[in-house]
Amino acid sequence: MTTTTAEPGTEALDTDRTLEIVRVKDDENDLDSEARGQMQERFPVPQPYKLGPLSIPNYRSPYTQVCLAGLTTFLAVGFFGVLAGLGGAGQVNPIIADDANIILYSMFAGVALLSGPIITYFGPKKCISLGGIGYALYGASFWCYNNTPNKGFVLFGGAACGVGAALLWTSCSVVMLTYSTEEQKGRFISILFAIFYMGVAVGGCIPLGLNFHNAQRGSISNGTYAELTILMALSVVPGLLVIDPQHMVRTDGTKVKLELEGRPIFDEFKNIWFTLKRDPWILMFMPFSFGSLYYGAYQGSDFEVYFFDVRTRALDGFLIGLAQVSSSIIFGCFLDLRIWRRRQRAFIGWAILTVFIVAINTCGYFAMKLSNRDKVIDALDVQEGGLASELIALEFFYGFQDGLDNALAYWLIGCFSNDPRMVATLTGFFKVFGATGSAVAFGQDIHLLPYSTMFGSYWGIILGGVFLLLPLIYFRVHNTEKEVEVE
């Protein structure tokens, strides 16, 4: 086996210790258990509980932990996605939701920049739970606004949700990408995102059932807001059951290393600068990150509200969730297939995503041509068929593309490092630019830019971003990335 000293950007971010990256050549990629055992000390793997013929996963198993993190996103982010899928957070006038979302994503971007150091210091358990509270406040603010137009509470709810989103997503990414082995990253991404998107799909049944007979333009019912808010608040519970990294052992017996004893939190903030200094290639990831949430303003506040009545928007939200579940499971599992080496899977995955982006948004262009801010049309209903069915199908594939985007993005972050500090920092960067892009897009909507401008800018950004992933994959994705402490 050949080892090389770590290149810039592949070193762990802890300046108090020296790490060496062990890279295995293509013909040596399949390491046996003995070789892996020489690379890192082994620890007892948590065994499942036996209940007669049944085998129950151990609470400390990485699979249990990623499911708990996924359940938090199911309740918090999933039901937030239900509101977003309804268009304008379920309001007939999307302006109030746009105002809240500008603040939400601005706070999301600001806190996400610092979320990596915060989470590695305080641990995912506390940060995931705090994140769930932020989402619940967002739902409660629109519940209140539906009865007493209190714009101040809505704006506060947006700010709280932005802070919570940054903490929750970065924490869940640490669980998803560092509790798994290198061979399991795609699988763990599939698990977490499938559970998350299932929240959008299952949650979509609530407004669909409560608003099924509402074939008018208008706001969703109080009962819908109440149920969504309560469910988002329950996300705190699974978050408190997550185990922090320093207590975790992976399924191959390797321990997730994160030693914080005696380290002041200010030392953790230095990792933000060290990441950019030691891994400048990560800047190629940022345009794609910028476009990852840019679509929300157009596809939610404009496309949905412009074309559909309330019950069709509710049905659409359910179908989008199903599309996201399907694509995240399929693509995440594909990225773990062992018939190709990791670099090959990265290039094939990139090609698949590019084809879908071009095909789906080409169809979206023709749909965009049917809309105009200066012309109000009669709301389309699902029972009409024809154009309504075509536009619903387009929204389904918009959701399918979103699942592909996230699966590849997080899988690439997992390829860059196995170190919790670096994963948290890189995920923070990903969310900083994603939230910034969303805030910009909602700002365009506030200023009533033409739909053609909003759609065209999104298509240009996401397409340019995916092409910039190509050199990043070429220079930074290796067939293995094992970090070994040098004595």
Solvent accessible surface area in square Angstrom, and as a share of the most:
residue,aa,sasa,rsa
1,M,113,0.50
2,T,55,0.32
3,T,69,0.40
4,T,68,0.40
5,T,109,0.63
6,A,12,0.09
7,E,89,0.40
8,P,100,0.63
9,G,0,0.00
10,T,3,0.02
11,E,55,0.25
12,A,4,0.03
13,L,1,0.01
14,D,11,0.06
15,T,73,0.42
16,D,113,0.59
17,R,58,0.21
18,T,97,0.56
19,L,16,0.08
20,E,53,0.24
21,I,0,0.00
22,V,9,0.05
23,R,29,0.11
24,V,8,0.05
25,K,117,0.49
26,D,79,0.41
27,D,120,0.62
28,E,59,0.26
29,N,19,0.10
30,D,108,0.56
31,L,27,0.13
32,D,91,0.47
33,S,96,0.62
34,E,121,0.54
35,A,22,0.17
36,R,38,0.14
37,G,29,0.28
38,Q,138,0.62
39,M,19,0.09
40,Q,38,0.17
41,E,121,0.54
42,R,89,0.33
43,F,59,0.25
44,P,120,0.76
45,V,48,0.28
46,P,34,0.21
47,Q,121,0.54
48,P,57,0.36
49,Y,113,0.43
50,K,153,0.65
51,L,112,0.56
52,G,65,0.63
53,P,140,0.88
54,L,110,0.55
55,S,62,0.40
56,I,77,0.39
57,P,82,0.52
58,N,22,0.11
59,Y,83,0.32
60,R,116,0.42
61,S,15,0.09
62,P,2,0.01
63,Y,66,0.25
64,T,28,0.16
65,Q,0,0.00
66,V,0,0.00
67,C,53,0.32
68,L,24,0.12
69,A,0,0.00
70,G,0,0.00
71,L,73,0.36
72,T,0,0.00
73,T,0,0.00
74,F,35,0.14
75,L,20,0.10
76,A,0,0.00
77,V,11,0.06
78,G,0,0.00
79,F,5,0.02
80,F,25,0.10
81,G,17,0.17
82,V,4,0.02
83,L,1,0.01
84,A,51,0.40
85,G,13,0.13
86,L,2,0.01
87,G,0,0.00
88,G,4,0.04
89,A,5,0.04
90,G,0,0.00
91,Q,12,0.05
92,V,77,0.44
93,N,84,0.43
94,P,26,0.16
95,I,61,0.31
96,I,13,0.07
97,A,1,0.01
98,D,0,0.00
99,D,29,0.15
100,A,0,0.00
101,N,14,0.07
102,I,49,0.25
103,I,58,0.29
104,L,2,0.01
105,Y,22,0.09
106,S,57,0.37
107,M,74,0.33
108,F,7,0.03
109,A,14,0.11
110,G,42,0.40
111,V,27,0.16
112,A,0,0.00
113,L,76,0.38
114,L,74,0.37
115,S,0,0.00
116,G,1,0.01
117,P,1,0.01
118,I,38,0.19
119,I,1,0.01
120,T,3,0.01
121,Y,80,0.30
122,F,93,0.39
123,G,5,0.05
124,P,1,0.01
125,K,65,0.27
126,K,116,0.49
127,C,4,0.02
128,I,0,0.00
129,S,8,0.05
130,L,98,0.49
131,G,0,0.00
132,G,0,0.00
133,I,83,0.42
134,G,5,0.05
135,Y,5,0.02
136,A,12,0.09
137,L,58,0.29
138,Y,4,0.02
139,G,1,0.01
140,A,24,0.18
141,S,0,0.00
142,F,0,0.00
143,W,90,0.32
144,C,40,0.24
145,Y,49,0.19
146,N,45,0.23
147,N,88,0.45
148,T,85,0.49
149,P,106,0.67
150,N,66,0.34
151,K,100,0.42
152,G,48,0.46
153,F,57,0.24
154,V,0,0.00
155,L,49,0.25
156,F,115,0.48
157,G,0,0.00
158,G,0,0.00
159,A,24,0.19
160,A,18,0.14
161,C,1,0.00
162,G,0,0.00
163,V,49,0.28
164,G,2,0.02
165,A,2,0.02
166,A,0,0.00
167,L,16,0.08
168,L,0,0.00
169,W,14,0.05
170,T,0,0.00
171,S,0,0.00
172,C,0,0.00
173,S,0,0.00
174,V,2,0.01
175,V,0,0.00
176,M,1,0.00
177,L,0,0.00
178,T,0,0.00
179,Y,0,0.00
180,S,3,0.02
181,T,10,0.06
182,E,18,0.08
183,E,44,0.20
184,Q,18,0.08
185,K,2,0.01
186,G,0,0.00
187,R,98,0.36
188,F,0,0.00
189,I,0,0.00
190,S,5,0.03
191,I,39,0.20
192,L,0,0.00
193,F,2,0.01
194,A,14,0.11
195,I,42,0.21
196,F,19,0.08
197,Y,2,0.01
198,M,73,0.33
199,G,0,0.00
200,V,8,0.05
201,A,1,0.01
202,V,70,0.40
203,G,0,0.00
204,G,1,0.01
205,C,62,0.37
206,I,34,0.17
207,P,1,0.00
208,L,36,0.18
209,G,55,0.53
210,L,86,0.43
211,N,5,0.03
212,F,89,0.37
213,H,167,0.75
214,N,41,0.21
215,A,43,0.34
216,Q,123,0.55
217,R,85,0.31
218,G,16,0.15
219,S,39,0.25
220,I,2,0.01
221,S,45,0.29
222,N,64,0.33
223,G,33,0.32
224,T,0,0.00
225,Y,1,0.00
226,A,18,0.14
227,E,74,0.33
228,L,1,0.00
229,T,14,0.08
230,I,97,0.49
231,L,45,0.22
232,M,0,0.00
233,A,47,0.37
234,L,85,0.42
235,S,0,0.00
236,V,32,0.19
237,V,88,0.50
238,P,6,0.04
239,G,0,0.00
240,L,94,0.47
241,L,81,0.40
242,V,0,0.00
243,I,13,0.07
244,D,23,0.12
245,P,1,0.01
246,Q,62,0.27
247,H,110,0.49
248,M,1,0.00
249,V,22,0.12
250,R,23,0.08
251,T,48,0.28
252,D,42,0.22
253,G,2,0.02
254,T,8,0.04
255,K,66,0.28
256,V,1,0.00
257,K,78,0.33
258,L,5,0.02
259,E,132,0.59
260,L,30,0.15
261,E,173,0.78
262,G,78,0.75
263,R,30,0.11
264,P,69,0.44
265,I,37,0.19
266,F,154,0.64
267,D,41,0.21
268,E,0,0.00
269,F,58,0.24
270,K,107,0.45
271,N,4,0.02
272,I,26,0.13
273,W,155,0.54
274,F,38,0.16
275,T,0,0.00
276,L,57,0.28
277,K,127,0.54
278,R,62,0.23
279,D,1,0.00
280,P,67,0.42
281,W,90,0.32
282,I,3,0.01
283,L,96,0.48
284,M,50,0.22
285,F,1,0.01
286,M,10,0.04
287,P,45,0.28
288,F,1,0.00
289,S,0,0.00
290,F,48,0.20
291,G,1,0.01
292,S,9,0.06
293,L,41,0.20
294,Y,6,0.02
295,Y,47,0.18
296,G,23,0.22
297,A,0,0.00
298,Y,11,0.04
299,Q,18,0.08
300,G,10,0.10
301,S,6,0.04
302,D,6,0.03
303,F,3,0.01
304,E,2,0.01
305,V,19,0.11
306,Y,22,0.08
307,F,2,0.01
308,F,0,0.00
309,D,2,0.01
310,V,0,0.00
311,R,29,0.10
312,T,0,0.00
313,R,4,0.02
314,A,0,0.00
315,L,38,0.19
316,D,0,0.00
317,G,4,0.04
318,F,48,0.20
319,L,44,0.22
320,I,24,0.12
321,G,0,0.00
322,L,65,0.33
323,A,0,0.00
324,Q,16,0.07
325,V,12,0.07
326,S,45,0.29
327,S,0,0.00
328,S,1,0.00
329,I,73,0.37
330,I,110,0.56
331,F,6,0.02
332,G,0,0.00
333,C,60,0.36
334,F,32,0.13
335,L,0,0.00
336,D,13,0.07
337,L,74,0.37
338,R,130,0.48
339,I,131,0.66
340,W,83,0.29
341,R,81,0.30
342,R,9,0.03
343,R,64,0.23
344,Q,90,0.40
345,R,16,0.06
346,A,0,0.00
347,F,62,0.26
348,I,55,0.28
349,G,0,0.00
350,W,32,0.11
351,A,43,0.33
352,I,56,0.29
353,L,0,0.00
354,T,14,0.08
355,V,100,0.57
356,F,65,0.27
357,I,0,0.00
358,V,66,0.38
359,A,53,0.41
360,I,10,0.05
361,N,0,0.00
362,T,54,0.31
363,C,78,0.47
364,G,1,0.01
365,Y,86,0.33
366,F,128,0.53
367,A,8,0.06
368,M,12,0.05
369,K,126,0.53
370,L,94,0.47
371,S,16,0.10
372,N,76,0.39
373,R,61,0.22
374,D,139,0.72
375,K,129,0.55
376,V,127,0.73
377,I,41,0.21
378,D,130,0.67
379,A,27,0.21
380,L,25,0.12
381,D,13,0.07
382,V,46,0.26
383,Q,130,0.58
384,E,107,0.48
385,G,25,0.24
386,G,53,0.51
387,L,71,0.35
388,A,1,0.01
389,S,55,0.35
390,E,115,0.52
391,L,6,0.03
392,I,14,0.07
393,A,48,0.37
394,L,17,0.08
395,E,2,0.01
396,F,60,0.25
397,F,91,0.38
398,Y,10,0.04
399,G,3,0.03
400,F,31,0.13
401,Q,4,0.02
402,D,11,0.06
403,G,0,0.00
404,L,5,0.03
405,D,7,0.04
406,N,20,0.10
407,A,0,0.00
408,L,0,0.00
409,A,0,0.00
410,Y,0,0.00
411,W,3,0.01
412,L,0,0.00
413,I,0,0.00
414,G,1,0.01
415,C,1,0.00
416,F,2,0.01
417,S,1,0.00
418,N,21,0.11
419,D,8,0.04
420,P,3,0.02
421,R,2,0.01
422,M,2,0.01
423,V,0,0.00
424,A,0,0.00
425,T,6,0.04
426,L,2,0.01
427,T,0,0.00
428,G,2,0.02
429,F,9,0.04
430,F,4,0.02
431,K,11,0.05
432,V,21,0.12
433,F,68,0.28
434,G,1,0.01
435,A,0,0.00
436,T,52,0.30
437,G,0,0.00
438,S,1,0.01
439,A,15,0.12
440,V,68,0.39
441,A,1,0.01
442,F,12,0.05
443,G,17,0.16
444,Q,31,0.14
445,D,2,0.01
446,I,46,0.23
447,H,139,0.62
448,L,109,0.54
449,L,54,0.27
450,P,76,0.48
451,Y,20,0.08
452,S,59,0.38
453,T,57,0.33
454,M,3,0.02
455,F,3,0.01
456,G,39,0.37
457,S,31,0.20
458,Y,8,0.03
459,W,57,0.20
460,G,49,0.47
461,I,47,0.24
462,I,0,0.00
463,L,48,0.24
464,G,35,0.34
465,G,1,0.01
466,V,0,0.00
467,F,103,0.43
468,L,69,0.34
469,L,0,0.00
470,L,62,0.31
471,P,42,0.27
472,L,0,0.00
473,I,0,0.00
474,Y,122,0.46
475,F,94,0.39
476,R,7,0.02
477,V,0,0.00
478,H,32,0.14
479,N,15,0.08
480,T,8,0.05
481,E,2,0.01
482,K,27,0.11
483,E,30,0.14
484,V,37,0.21
485,E,76,0.34
486,V,73,0.42
487,E,200,0.90
